[in-house]
Amino acid sequence: MKRKLLPQKLYTTIELVIRVLEIALSLFLLAGVVTASVMMLGGLHHLMSAGNNASFQQFLDDALLYIIGLEVALMLIKHDLHLVVDILIFAIARKMIMTMTTGADFLLGAIAILVLYTVKSNGFRNLIPDGLLWGKKGKPDENL
């Protein structure tokens, strides 16, 4: 006989409170990203007049960071597993643009993005043979 840890009404209330906090956090994150983006666009004139690579690289770094912030906010609202893969892809792309020093680093980043796109396109079900990790019953990514 299985015992319930929490009564259903308390469980539902806790779930609602967590969901409201997630939405509030997403709104704060969205407000911060929008504010920072407007400030970044205000500095776009300086970027055009400076014309050096360091300014453009900082602009790309900021833009990709804001995109990652928006994806995190969207992930908190939608609870979609594909958004996690999108965040990882943007984070790797940002890292590749900002700090890659050798060709091997760039190659590993490109391979990582390729693997993530493959996972996003096909899901884990099609990449791992049946029974290899989870047995024949109930795979964790059934909803992908």
N, C-alpha and C positions, 0 to 999 in steps of 0.2 A: 504494500500500500504506500503510495506516494503522498508525502505531506507537503502542503503549501507553506511557503515561507512567509508570504504576506497575503493579507486578504485582497481580493480582486479590486475593491474600491480604492484601497490605499495604493496598490500597484498602478491603477489608472491615474490617480492624482499625481503620483511621482512622475509618471511618464509625461503627463501634460506639463508639469512644471519644467521638466528637462527640455521639452520641445519649445516652450516659450523662451527659455534662456538661450537655446540655440538660435532662435529667430532674432532675439535681441542682440546677441553677439554678431550675427550676420549683418544686421543693420548697422551696428557700430563699425564693423569692418568695412562695409560698403561706403559709409560716410567718410571714413578715413582715406580710403582709396580714391574716392571722387575728389576730395579736398586736395590730396597730394597730386592727383593728375592735373587738376586745374592749375596748381602752382607750377607743375612741370611744364605745362603748355605756355604759361606766362614766361618761362625761361627759354622757350624755343627760339625767340628772337636772338637771344644771346648765343645760342648754339649756332645759328645761321651766320652770325657776324664773326664768331670766333673761328669757325672753320677748321678746327683741329680734331684729330682723332680721339684725344682724351675726352673732350666734351661730348662727342657723339657716342663714345663707349659708355659714358656715364648716363646719357639719355637712354640708350638701349637697356642698360642695367635697371634703371628706374622703371621703364615701361614694362619689362618682363616681370619685375617684382610686383607691379600693380596687377598685371594679368594673373599672377599666381594668387594674389590676395582675393581677386574677384572669383577665381575658381574655388578657393576655400570657402568663401561665403556661399557660393552656389551649392557646394557639396553639403554644407550644413543645412541648407534648406531642403534640397532634393533627396539626400541620402542615396545617391546613385554610385555604384561601385566604379562605373566607367569614369566618373569625375576624378577619382583617385589616380587613375592612370594618366589622365590629362594633366593633373598637377605634377606628377612625376616627370612627364615629358617636358613641360615648361621649365621645371627646375633644372633638368639636365641640359636643356637648350640654353638656359641662362648661364649655367656653369661653363658650358662649352664656349659661349661668346665671351665671357668675362675673364676666365682664368686658364684656359688651355695654353700650355706652354710647349708641348711636344706633339708630334704627329700621332704617337701612340695614345695619348690622352684623347685627342680628337676622334681617333678610330674607335676607342672604347665607348665614348659618348654616343657616337653614331650607331654602334651596335646595340647599345642599351635602348636608344630611341626606337630602333627597328624592332627589337624584342617587345617593347611596350606597345607599339602600334599593332604588332601581330596579336598580342594578348587582347588588346582592345577590340580588334576586329573579330577574332575567333573565340575569345573566352578561354578559360582553362580547360573546359570540357574537351575541346578539339585538339588541344596540345599535348595532353597527358593521357596515355592509354587507360581504358577502363580497368579498374582494379589495382592499378599501380600504387596509388597513394591512399585511396579511401575505401577500397573494396567495391563490391557491386551495389551496395545500398547507400543512399543519401550522400551525395557530394555536396560540399559546402557552397559551391557556386551554382546551384540549381537555377537561380533567378538571373544568371548572366545571359 
